[in-house]
Structures are given as C-alpha cells and as structure tokens.
C-alpha cells in the first residue's frame, strides 16, 4: 500500500513541472510569434529565415525562464554542460518547428499569414513535446532525494 502515496506524489510533482514548463513555454511562444510576425510580415524576411530568428530569440528567453523559474530547484552543478545540452536540444526543436513551417509553406504552398501561423503553432507543439522530455531528462536534472547516501550521489553526478 506504500506505492500509492509514492505514485500520487510523483504525479503531483510531474503536474507541477508541466504547469511551470507550460507557463515558461507559453510566454516563449508569445515572444516567438511576435518576433516571427514582425520579421516575416512587416520586414518581409522569408518564412524559413524569419522562423529561425524568432525561435532563436524565444530559446534565449526560455532558457532564462526555465533556469530561474521552472527548474530553479534542479541541479545547478555543471552550468556549461546544462547550457550546451539546452542549446543542442533547442536546436533540434528549432529544426522540427522550422521544418514544419518550411514544408507546409514551400512544398504545399500553404503560405497565407493564417496558414503559416497555424503550422508554426503545430511545429511548436511537436517541438515542445520533444523539448519537455529532453530538458527534464538531460538538461535540468532533479536533485537527488535526501536520505542515506545523498551526498555521495551528488558527488557522483558532478563527476559525469
């Protein structure tokens, strides 16, 4: 019967993490769309290049939000490693998002402002699923549970 409270606790922690991730990601998505539409529609930058610019701005914005809000209690050792992994996984997300926009715009010719924004949103959604998994698994790792051997686990993780 002790498994039930543990499962409930884990689900509760996952729900809190998802809410924080969604809050930062939602704010980043607003930044992404604002920059994208400004650059693409107002400055007439091609859709692929505009998407790379806007997503890059959103990635920088999101890193600050994730580090200082969503994952502020995660392991802070190895900041260079954290930033390197964050950028690597964010670039994969950028490729997913830009690929979606590029394919729908240039292959299917769905290139009206509404169509481009709809498919940009879909690309962001798919990329966000990937980012959530990769950030929580590899980038912003949870601190070890307190208890016997906790200090040794922290030391061992720092050596990775």
N, C-alpha and C positions, 0 to 999 in steps of 0.2 A: 504494500500500500504506500510505501515511501516514494515510489516512482511517480505517482500522480502529482504531488506538490512540486517535484522537480520539473516535470513536463510543463506544468502550469507556469512555473517561474521562468522557464526558458521561452515559452510562447509569449509571455508578458514582456520579457526583455527584447525579443525579436520584434514585437509590435511597437515598442518604444523606439527601437532603432529604425524601423521602417518609417515611422512618423517623422523623426528627425531627418532621415535621408530625403524623404519627400518634401519637407519644408525647404531644405537647402536646394535640392534639385528643382523644386518649383520656382524658387527665386532665380536660380541659374537659368531656367528655361525662359523666364520673362526677359532676363538680360540677353539671352541668345536670340530670341525673336525680335527684340527691339533693335539690336545691332544688325541682325540679318536684314530686316526690312529697311532700315536706314541705308545700309550699304548697297543692297540689291535694288530696291525700288527707287530710292532717292538719288543715289550716286551712280546707278546703272552698272554696277560691278556684276559680272557673270555669276550665275547661281552657285556654281561649284566653289569658286573663289570666295564669294560672299559667305557661304556656309562655313568654310574653313576659318575665315576671320571671326565670324560670330561665335562659333563653337570654341575657338581658342580663347576668346575673351571670357566666355562662360566657364571654361575649365579653370582659368585663374581665379575667377570669382568663387567657384565651387570649392576649390582647394581650401581657401580661407574659411569658408563656411563649414566644411567637413572637419577641418583640423580644430577649429575653435568653438564649434557648436555640436555638430552631430557625433563626432568621435573624440571629443575633448578628453574623455577619460581613458582613451586607448593608450597602448604602449607608446611612449614618446622617445624611446631609445632608437637610434639609427635614423635620424631625420633625413639624411641624404638618401638612404635606401627607400624610405617612405615616399619621398618626393619623386625619386626615379621610377618606382613602381606605379605611383599615381599617374605620372605623365605617360608611362607606357600603356597602361590600361585605358587612360583617357584618349590616347591616340587611336587605339583600337575602336573605342566608341565613336570617335570622330570619323573614322573610316566607315563604320556601319551607318552612321547618320548621313554623311556626305554621299555615300554610295546609294542610299535610298533616294535622296534628292536628285542625284545625278542621273540615275537610271530612269526615274519617272519623268524627269524633265527632258532629257536628250534622247532616250530610246522610245518612250511612249508619247512624247510631246505634250505632256500634261504640264503646261508651263504658265498658266494664268497665276496671278498672285494668290488666289484662294487655293488652287491645286498645289502650288509649291509649298505653301504654309501647311496644308493638310499632310502632305507627305513628309515634310520636315518634322512635324509633330510625331508621325508614325516612326520615323527614323530615330527620333529622340527617345521614344518609348522603348523600342527594341534595345537601343544602346544603353538605356538606363537599367534595364534588367541585367545586362552584362556587367555594367559598372557596379551595381549593388552587390552582386555576387563577388566580383573580383576585389572591390575595395574592402569588403568585410572579411574576405578570406585571406588576402595577401597584403593589403596596404595598411589598414587601420586595425591591426590585430588587438583583440581584447587582452587586458591584463590578466595574468593568472589568478585563479581563485585563491584567496588567503587560506592558509592552513599549513599542515606539515609539509616542509619541502618547498614552500612558495619562493623563498629567497634563491634556492638552487635553480628553480625553473626560470626565474627572471634572468639569472646569470647565464644559464644555458641558452636562452633565447637571444640574449645580446650577442652571443658568440656566433650566431648564424650569419 
